[in-house]
Every structure is written in C-alpha cells, then in structure tokens.
C-alpha cells in the first residue's frame, strides 16, 4: 500500500514516515505534507491507497482535507 503522511509538526511527520515497520507490512510512504493544501495536491498527483492526516493543522485541517478528497 502507498501512504501519504500529513502533519504540521515536522518531528511527528518525519517519525511516522520513517518507521521501519512500514516495510514489514508491505507499505511504502510515498509522500509527506505539512498542511492540508499541500496534501491535497500530492494526493491528487500520487493517488495513494492510504492518507494519514492530523486533524488540527493551520489553514486546511485534516477534516477539510478529507471532505475535499471525498
């Protein structure tokens, strides 16, 4: 599965994206984004299987992102 990780906090974003366990379950983080607007563009380009997003982010939050993508 191809995953996009979205979080406005760099440490959290990097930790989740860098987890070695992704390979163990045959998943790959294909992109990361720091906000909903950036993620919206990435998801439309990359077409991931899974989107992991923070809910509270400045600008476009995770709920608004999910609504736009739906």
Secondary structure, DSSP 8 states (H G I E B T S, - for coil): -EEEEE-SSHHHHHHHHT-THHHHTT-EEEEEESSHHHHHHHHHHH--SEEEE-S--SSS-HHHHHHHH-
